[in-house]
Amino acid sequence: MNHNKVYDVVCIGNYTKDTIVTPGGTTYVDGGAVNYSAHAIVRLGLKVAVVTRLAREDARVVDKFAQSEIDCFPTYTPYSTNMRLEYPTTNPDIRNLSVTETAGSVTVGEVDGLDMKAAIIGPSLRGEVGLDVIEYLRRKNVLLAADVQGYVRVLRGQELKYEPWDEMRETLSHVDILKSDAVEAEYLTGESDIYKAAQAYAQMGPREIVLTHKDGLLIHADGQFHEMGFYPQQLSGRSGRGDTCVGTYVAMRLSSDPKEAGIWAAALTTLKMEKLGPFSQNISDVEALIHSKYNGSNHN
């Protein structure tokens, strides 16, 4: 590992080999939270690294990271995590997930030795990144973000099911920024109202909540709410929405306040949802969208 380099953000979690089924047909993409978030962060001009596990046959993903100047620290496993995402309707919040193979759990040893300002824990299912990794990062005093999707989803046979998360309070007590979508929020907090759900999460420890829903983004930070819409022209890239959103938010929080970071996250995610795969456009496109749709707020 490169011990002299300090990363702005390190993304931790398994690559997923995704089969995406929509009313429009079936596509195969390289997915995983780390994939979507790291590509968004590097476009913002930050130094980013990925800690992930995958099969050697999928090493092209590691090459793609390298081509984009993202440092990847892979652990090669017999299988990559293979995920099937079925969207029966045009509502991106409604989907069925199944997993045929998994690449196993990220260990503390796999993140040890990396210097970072912020870390994003983006697992695809429970058991992929344990509490030991979170506690280790907490001791290193980094800005710590986690996505609840990798904790509420449990593999039963090949099906991913939502199940109660017993370690939720203990885990969230270590987390600075929590990412959730509206469906996960209602399941974990019992609140269908996203404002109440965000407040319920905040009471467990995270000082900032990033909550996505089909129409946009709700930020709860320092007791205040900030809302931003999504304005995609089409939804062919809806998979990876939340990962792109939290990646952008955390990256921007290193230099901006929560509202500004939220605007950037909403705008960049809007553009990402229009195209399959990780965000690949120029930052000038994001700035133009911010200018036209988000009150001309500008990042200095």
Buried (B, 14 or more C-beta within 10 A) or exposed (E): BEEEEEBBBBBBBBBBBBBBBBEEEEBEBBBBBBBBBBBBBBBBEBBBBBBBBBBEEBEEBBEBBEEBEBBBBBBBBEBBBBBBBBBEEEEBBEBEBBBEBBBBBBBEEBBEEBBBBBBBBBBBBBBBBBEEBBEBBBEEEBBBBBBBBBBBBBBEEEEBEEBEBEEBEBBBEBBBBBBBBBBBBBBBBEBEEBEBBBBBBBEBBBBBBBBBBBEBBBBBBEEEBBBBEBBBEEBBBBBBBBBBBBBBBBBBBBEBEBBBBBBBBBBBBBBBBBBBBBBEBEEEBBBEBBEEBBEEBEBE
